[in-house]
Amino acid sequence: MRKKTITLDEVKQRIKDLKGENISMAINRGRKKMDYFNAVIDCIYPSVFTVKVNATNQLDVQTFSYFDVLCGDVEIEKISGA
């Protein structure tokens, strides 16, 4: 079965719609390493976006490109009810 084709502009719009929302992220770091965490989309730039991760009482900011989401290395899902 063929995967649904999504464009880079659709990814950017989805990220813009989730700005300020609580999200859960799954990040493929390569070599069978996956990171999972909850975050908030903080800033949106033309090529990248930043998220704030609250891990062990420290605020961590991480940057991802829209292409990371498009190719499936970063998966974002809105946390419902939060």
C-alpha angles and dihedrals in degrees: 000000000000120000119243109263114233126182129227090247090056090051091051091050092049090051091048090051091053096049110131093011126119108254138177117225134199114195125191105214094180133252092062093304117137128178122202124190146141118248147154123242104241113175133011122209131176095264105016143025131211129221130197114224120196104209121163095340093306123110110227123189119205129183127216134176124233088239089063088062093042095054093043101250089118121041120192127193128175114240105234120218095020 
